[in-house]
Amino acid sequence: QVQLVESGGGSVQPGGSLRLSCAVSKSIFSISFMGWYRQAPGQQRDLVATITVIGNRGYADSVKDRFTISGDIVKSTLYLQMNNLKPEDTAVYYCYANPGNGESYWGKGTLVTVSS
């Protein structure tokens, strides 16, 4: 079992920044694949950014050059730094973990609202 708890969401004006955190109940070094997804109202859940245990990163085209995914092994925390936020980034953001054992885990999400 892996527990994921997101934090850091909130309201911000367009052009602003937020950093999301995902506290992980086991060492992130033992988790093969982690990522951030988001779901806007009435929309499907979409991939935002991913990171593998060896540090390979991937991003949705819509967030490239604005968002950065990273992990802190000591704190066992996954981060998503979001810069130059746009109204279309408004969504509930979810942390995801796949330890590579056939299981997958989700956090409960944190709401990000970008509005003037």
ABEGO torsion letter per residue (X at the ends): XBBBBBBGBEBBBBGBBBBBBBBBABBAAABABBBBBBBBBGBBBBBABBBBAAGBBBBBAAABGABBBBBBAAAGBBBBBBBGBBAAABBBBBBBBBAGAGBBBBBAEBBBBBBX
